[in-house]
Amino acid sequence: MSQDLKDKAVTYLRALEKADWATARAMCAPTATVWHNDGKGEQTIEENIKGMEGQIDAIESMRYDITRQLSRPGDVLQQHVVHVTTKNGMRGQVHAAVYFRFEDDLITRIEEYSNFIPSDGGV
């Protein structure tokens, strides 16, 4: 079961890479919550995905590279780096640690601790 949840966490991120919002939403419980270390508090999954939708037009490419995953029943803790290139040429990396909580095979909670680091010589 732990590997299955790890795979589900990766599948969710791959959907975000492709701007496949329907797949990302379908992987989450309707009551799922998202928290980021940006000081803005919790969001519903719907608010979080709408926020990503609003930013996607500026993104040329985005790729999640998974560094490590740890799991136990119902939980996945993951470290990853998101390589981002915007249409105006800005490049950078988002270094993140993300916690996923699952119930009945659906994501019910995401907590993300992240930091954006601009790149000097490409991604």
N, C-alpha and C positions, 0 to 999 in steps of 0.2 A: 504493500500500500504506500509506503514512503516514497518509492521510486515513482509511482503513479502520480503522487502529489507534486513531486519535483518536476515531472514532465508537464503537468498542468500549469505550473507557475511559468515555465518556459513558453508553453503554447500561448498563454495570456500575453506575454511580452512580445512574441512574434506577431500576434494580432495587432498590437499597438504599432509595431514597426511598419506594418502594411496599411495603417489607418483603417483597419477592419474593425470598426467600432461595434458592429452587430455581434461579431464573434466574442470580442472582449466583454461586452455586456452579458452575453449568454452564459459566460463562465462564472458570473457573479450572482449571488443571491440578490433579490430586489432590495433587501435591507442592508446590503454591504456598505461599510464605511471605509474612508480613506483618510489617513493623517500624514502630513508632511512636516518636516522640521522647519517650516517657513514662518511659523508663528500665527498662521491663519486659522488654526483649529481643524476640526473634522469636517469632511465633506461626505455627501452621499456618493455612491459610485456614479450616479447620473451626473452630478455636478462635476466630478473629476473628469469624466470622459468628455463632457461638453467643453471643459477647459482645454483639454488636449486637442479637441477638434478645432477650437478657435486659434490654436497656435500652429497647426500643421501646415497651413499655406506658406509659412515662412521657412519650412524645413525642406532642404534638398534631399538629405539622407539621414537616417537614424538607425543605429545598429547596437543591440544589446549583446555584450560579451560577458557571459557568466563566468565569474572567477571561482566561486565555490557555492555549494548548497549543503545545508544541513537540514535534516528533517526528523520528525517524530510523528506519531499519529495525529493528524489534524493540523500540523504546522510545518511550514517551510521557512527557513531563514536563509537568505541568499545575499551574496555580494556580487555586484556586477559593475561594469563600466559601460555607459551609453556613449557611443561616438556619434557626434552630431555635426552636420554641416548645414548651414543655412543658405538660402538662395542668394543672400547678399555677400556670401563668401566667408562668413565667420565660421570658425571650426573650434570645437572643444570637446571636452569629455565630462560627463556627469558620473562621479564616483558615488556609488550608493550601496547601502545595506538595506534590504527590504524584508519585512516579515509578512508572510501570507498565512491567514487562518482559513481553514476549510471546514465546512459542515455539509454533510450529504453531497460531497464532491463539488460543491460550489464555493467560491471565494466569498468569505463573509467579512474579512478585515484585511486591509493593507496598511502597513506603516512603513514610511520611507524616510530614511535619513540620507540626505544627498548633498553634494557640493559640486558646483560647476567650475571647471578649470579650463580657461581658454588655451588653445594650442598655438604654438609659435610656427611650427613647421608642418601642419597637416595632421590628419587623424588617421 
